[in-house]
Each structure stands twice: as structure tokens, then as C-alpha cells.
Amino acid sequence: MSARKPARTSEISSTAALARSAWATLPSKTFLFALAVDAITGTVLTFVGLPGLMPLPWWQTLAVFVYAMVSCLVLNDAIKVAIIKWRVLNAVA
């Protein structure tokens, strides 16, 4: 059973190293442009509407953006940090 603890530590270390290397460079300008165009197009379509779908008022669109930011950036990161701390403490102990 003790032979498995170093394996967990190495799994976490390799995952952390992979995450660091993934963000070692900035995304390309083409990729950032595509993300911006996608976000703008989606936002415009919510105001204009589509055939069969009513447009959303500005306050509902803002509510969706705020909800997405809170759930993806704040809540998701807090859960990831808690899980990583839990896994690292269990792997070291």
C-alpha cells in the first residue's frame, strides 16, 4: 500500500507540470481572434434573436455572463484547489 503513495504524488506532479507547460506560452492571435468573434457573435444573436427564438433583454444576457463567470472562474477554481490540496495531503501522508 505504501508503494502506491509515490505513484499518486508523481501523478499529481506530472499533471501539474503538464498544466504549467500548457500555459507557458500565450495562445496565438488567430485563436484569440476566433474566441472574440465567437463571443461577439453569440452575444449579438441573443439581442437579435433567431427564427423561432425571441431575443433576450440586456439584463438577462448580463445575468448569463455573470453566472458563467462566477460558476466557471470562482466556484470551479475553488473546487479544483480543494481537491488538489486534498489529494496532495493524502499522497504525502
Secondary structure, DSSP 8 states (H G I E B T S, - for coil): -TTHHHHHHHHHHHHHHHHHHHTSS---HHHHHHHHHHHHHHHHHHHH-BTTB----HHHHHHHHHHHHIIIIIIHHHHHHHHHHHHHHHHH-
